[in-house]
């Protein structure tokens, strides 16, 4: 089954055609500023890519209802539009892409694959906020988790490379502009760092990660900030950007190495939160057997991987410096004598989407 994978972001639209052996036969990356798709460019790209038997769309939010991939019909799309308020930067562009591609490929099955679905089965202890019950029910307040497609693939791939048993306890580290961790046991997510929104958890490129909610209330009441200013700052002016003036980890590392104090602090805060998060994920599973790094930072920042591992030796984590520096693609970087196997895994959400599409369309 040839699957056209459609990954819509707030500023881009990525198309990948995977054949039945998961080889990428064609790809196109289009600009989509503000989620707006140029119909002419998309038409040209779809025609050039070639014929597909099914289309798989990455959709960030599936809410409480959509716990696995599903055929996108009118009723499903109507429900997904109602969830746009939970992911205003990502849901509308993804749904616009669904409509645009459907017009070009009428009759071709379209499947929605959700970033939240992998975490839909979190234990209640991990998914529940300690908030009033009426709030939780009225507004569907829970920890949804994100980056699920990436975590699912990275964890499964790392276990396969390690030759580990099916019940292996894995921590997947998706480190990119957005960053999150997942505790994966027996192939299922049992905890994660992102919550109701992608703001919770680790320090990210421009997002704050965990902040005392009392601090935010204080800023609204005493700091004179509006809700819009607070939201914009937490999303776009915090994280590495707030600490070092740039959200690009490459620049942070370069400036830290040259002695810039703000960049050194940014790196220290980033790694401190990362280590603590990995330890928390391991605690959720009662141990750790495989650690996987993926995403732009996870795959390319060897010094971040090394620094994170240096604080996790009590869990049995140790990185081989030579292997770590030479890592390219799917690579084992752990010390051969360490009890935890450590890998770099190339991010391949397209493979996870194609796998889910085939399962849904074939009725499995």
DACOR-V913473 format. One record per residue. N is the residue number from 1. RES is the residue in one small letter. SS is DSSP state (helix for helix, strand for strand, loop for the rest). PHI is phi in whole degrees, 0 to 359 (999 if undefined). OMEGA is omega in whole degrees, -180 to 180 (NA if undefined). Layout:
N|RES|SS|PHI|OMEGA  N|RES|SS|PHI|OMEGA
This chain:
1|x|loop|999|177  2|x|loop|276|-175  3|x|strand|242|172  4|x|strand|270|-180  5|x|strand|266|-179  6|x|strand|244|-179  7|x|strand|240|-176  8|x|strand|262|175  9|x|loop|244|-179  10|x|loop|287|-178  11|x|loop|225|-177  12|x|strand|209|175  13|x|strand|225|-177  14|x|strand|253|-180  15|x|strand|242|177  16|x|strand|223|176  17|x|strand|256|179  18|x|strand|254|178  19|x|loop|277|-175  20|x|loop|294|177  21|x|loop|261|179  22|x|loop|69|172  23|x|loop|282|178  24|x|strand|281|-177  25|x|strand|273|179  26|x|strand|198|178  27|x|strand|209|176  28|x|strand|216|175  29|x|strand|242|-178  30|x|strand|244|173  31|x|strand|282|178  32|x|loop|213|-176  33|x|helix|301|-178  34|x|helix|64|-180  35|x|helix|82|-179  36|x|loop|276|-176  37|x|loop|256|175  38|x|loop|284|-174  39|x|helix|299|-179  40|x|helix|295|179  41|x|helix|296|-180  42|x|helix|294|179  43|x|helix|300|179  44|x|helix|297|-178  45|x|helix|297|-178  46|x|helix|294|179  47|x|helix|293|-179  48|x|helix|290|-178  49|x|helix|294|179  50|x|loop|108|-172  51|x|loop|286|177  52|x|loop|238|177  53|x|loop|272|179  54|x|strand|201|180  55|x|strand|239|176  56|x|strand|244|-179  57|x|strand|253|171  58|x|strand|281|178  59|x|strand|235|-172  60|x|loop|295|-169  61|x|loop|242|175  62|x|loop|251|180  63|x|loop|60|179  64|x|loop|280|-171  65|x|loop|284|-169  66|x|loop|268|-175  67|x|loop|258|176  68|x|loop|201|-179  69|x|loop|299|-174  70|x|strand|209|174  71|x|strand|297|-177  72|x|loop|268|174  73|x|loop|251|-175  74|x|helix|300|-178  75|x|helix|293|179  76|x|helix|296|-179  77|x|helix|298|178  78|x|helix|297|179  79|x|helix|293|-179  80|x|helix|292|177  81|x|helix|295|179  82|x|helix|292|180  83|x|loop|270|-175  84|x|helix|300|-180  85|x|helix|295|180  86|x|helix|279|179  87|x|loop|213|-171  88|x|loop|294|-180  89|x|loop|276|-172  90|x|loop|244|-175  91|x|helix|293|-179  92|x|helix|301|178  93|x|helix|298|180  94|x|helix|296|-179  95|x|helix|288|174  96|x|helix|296|178  97|x|helix|294|177  98|x|helix|302|-179  99|x|helix|296|-176  100|x|helix|294|-180  101|x|helix|291|180  102|x|helix|299|178  103|x|helix|294|-179  104|x|helix|275|-178  105|x|loop|234|-179  106|x|loop|295|180  107|x|loop|89|178  108|x|loop|274|-179  109|x|strand|302|177  110|x|strand|244|-176  111|x|strand|238|175  112|x|strand|267|179  113|x|strand|242|-166  114|x|strand|255|176  115|x|loop|292|-180  116|x|loop|275|-170  117|x|helix|297|-177  118|x|helix|299|-178  119|x|helix|261|-174  120|x|loop|296|-179  121|x|loop|263|177  122|x|loop|307|173  123|x|loop|304|-178  124|x|helix|302|179  125|x|helix|298|-179  126|x|helix|269|-174  127|x|helix|263|-171  128|x|loop|262|172  129|x|loop|273|179  130|x|loop|277|-179  131|x|loop|238|179  132|x|loop|306|-177  133|x|helix|302|-178  134|x|helix|294|175  135|x|helix|294|-176  136|x|helix|300|-180  137|x|helix|282|-175  138|x|helix|296|-174  139|x|loop|249|179  140|x|loop|54|-178  141|x|loop|278|177  142|x|loop|197|175  143|x|loop|274|-178  144|x|loop|273|-176  145|x|loop|76|-178  146|x|loop|219|-177  147|x|loop|58|-174  148|x|helix|298|180  149|x|helix|296|179  150|x|helix|292|-180  151|x|helix|298|-178  152|x|helix|300|-179  153|x|helix|292|-176  154|x|helix|299|-180  155|x|helix|295|-179  156|x|helix|295|-180  157|x|helix|293|-180  158|x|helix|295|178  159|x|helix|297|179  160|x|helix|296|180  161|x|helix|294|180  162|x|helix|283|-175  163|x|loop|64|-175  164|x|loop|278|178  165|x|loop|290|-174  166|x|loop|300|-178  167|x|loop|268|-177  168|x|loop|303|179  169|x|strand|267|-172  170|x|strand|238|165  171|x|strand|249|178  172|x|strand|261|-179  173|x|strand|250|175  174|x|strand|271|-176  175|x|strand|243|176  176|x|loop|220|174  177|x|loop|299|166  178|x|loop|264|-177  179|x|strand|217|176  180|x|strand|204|176  181|x|strand|242|173  182|x|strand|222|171  183|x|strand|266|-174  184|x|strand|239|179  185|x|strand|233|-177  186|x|loop|55|177  187|x|loop|78|-177  188|x|strand|239|178  189|x|strand|286|178  190|x|strand|246|173  191|x|strand|193|179  192|x|strand|202|-174  193|x|loop|266|176  194|x|loop|281|-174  195|x|loop|234|179  196|x|loop|296|176  197|x|loop|228|176  198|x|loop|285|178  199|x|loop|279|-175  200|x|loop|285|170  201|x|loop|109|-172  202|x|loop|290|168  203|x|loop|291|-178  204|x|loop|237|-177  205|x|loop|298|-179  206|x|loop|233|180  207|x|loop|260|-171  208|x|loop|288|-166  209|x|loop|73|-175  210|x|loop|300|175  211|x|loop|222|177  212|x|loop|306|179  213|x|helix|299|177  214|x|helix|295|176  215|x|helix|297|-180  216|x|helix|293|176  217|x|helix|297|179  218|x|helix|297|179  219|x|helix|297|179  220|x|helix|291|-175  221|x|helix|276|-173  222|x|helix|247|-177  223|x|loop|271|178  224|x|loop|74|179  225|x|loop|277|173  226|x|loop|275|177  227|x|helix|299|-180  228|x|helix|295|179  229|x|helix|295|-180  230|x|helix|296|-180  231|x|helix|299|-179  232|x|helix|297|-178  233|x|helix|293|-180  234|x|helix|293|-177  235|x|helix|275|-166  236|x|helix|239|-175  237|x|loop|233|-177  238|x|loop|247|180  239|x|helix|61|178  240|x|helix|301|-180  241|x|helix|298|180  242|x|helix|289|-178  243|x|helix|272|-172  244|x|helix|237|179  245|x|loop|84|177  246|x|loop|211|177  247|x|loop|268|-178  248|x|loop|273|-178  249|x|helix|301|179  250|x|helix|300|179  251|x|helix|291|178  252|x|helix|300|-179  253|x|helix|296|179  254|x|helix|297|-178  255|x|helix|289|178  256|x|helix|296|-180  257|x|helix|292|180  258|x|loop|275|173  259|x|loop|104|-180  260|x|loop|293|-173  261|x|helix|294|-179  262|x|helix|292|179  263|x|helix|290|177  264|x|helix|297|179  265|x|helix|296|180  266|x|helix|302|-180  267|x|helix|294|180  268|x|helix|295|178  269|x|helix|295|-179  270|x|helix|302|-177  271|x|helix|291|178  272|x|helix|302|180  273|x|helix|293|-179  274|x|helix|295|178  275|x|helix|301|-179  276|x|helix|299|180  277|x|helix|293|178  278|x|helix|298|179  279|x|helix|299|179  280|x|helix|295|178  281|x|helix|296|178  282|x|helix|297|179  283|x|helix|297|180  284|x|helix|295|-179  285|x|helix|253|-177  286|x|loop|75|179  287|x|loop|151|-177  288|x|loop|213|177  289|x|loop|239|-179  290|x|strand|223|177  291|x|strand|239|-176  292|x|strand|235|175  293|x|strand|251|178  294|x|strand|216|-177  295|x|helix|89|-175  296|x|helix|304|178  297|x|helix|284|-178  298|x|helix|301|-178  299|x|helix|274|-168  300|x|helix|244|-177  301|x|loop|260|-178  302|x|helix|300|-178  303|x|helix|292|177  304|x|helix|291|177  305|x|helix|300|-179  306|x|helix|296|-179  307|x|helix|294|179  308|x|helix|296|-178  309|x|helix|295|-178  310|x|helix|298|179  311|x|loop|263|-176  312|x|loop|240|-178  313|x|helix|298|180  314|x|helix|294|177  315|x|helix|268|-177  316|x|loop|96|-180  317|x|loop|267|173  318|x|loop|208|-178  319|x|strand|253|174  320|x|loop|279|-173  321|x|helix|299|-180  322|x|helix|294|178  323|x|helix|301|-177  324|x|helix|298|-179  325|x|helix|293|-176  326|x|helix|271|-172  327|x|loop|298|174  328|x|loop|218|-178  329|x|loop|68|-179  330|x|loop|285|-171  331|x|strand|216|172  332|x|strand|275|-177  333|x|loop|238|-177  334|x|strand|287|172  335|x|loop|296|-178  336|x|loop|301|-178  337|x|loop|269|-178  338|x|loop|283|-179  339|x|loop|280|179  340|x|loop|262|176  341|x|strand|276|-176  342|x|strand|238|-176  343|x|strand|227|162  344|x|strand|259|-178  345|x|loop|238|177  346|x|loop|296|-180  347|x|loop|294|-179  348|x|loop|222|176  349|x|helix|300|-179  350|x|helix|297|178  351|x|helix|292|179  352|x|helix|294|179  353|x|helix|297|-180  354|x|helix|299|179  355|x|helix|298|-179  356|x|helix|293|179  357|x|helix|299|-179  358|x|helix|297|179  359|x|helix|296|-177  360|x|helix|290|-176  361|x|helix|293|180  362|x|loop|279|179  363|x|loop|83|179  364|x|loop|277|NA
